Amino acid sequence: MKILPNRIIVYTKDVVNITGKKERTARNLLARIRKANNKLKGDLVTIEEFCAFTRLRPEHVITFLK
């Protein structure tokens, strides 16, 4: 059985909490993930896309989103 998170979108503050990087670096990382997935500037980044790009395990990322 798969554990479902409360949400499926990763925001800048989440990236700051997960990686310990500064806000600007987190925004740049999300922009690189969007570019890698052929998304537009305002498009949202999902947990799956974030994990695939950073090679982090989804279960580790989800703990920061609760």
Secondary structure, 3 states (H helix, E strand, C coil): CCCCCCCCEECHHHHHHHHCCCHHHHHHHHHHHHHHCCCCCCCCEEHHHHHHHHCCCHHHHHHHHC
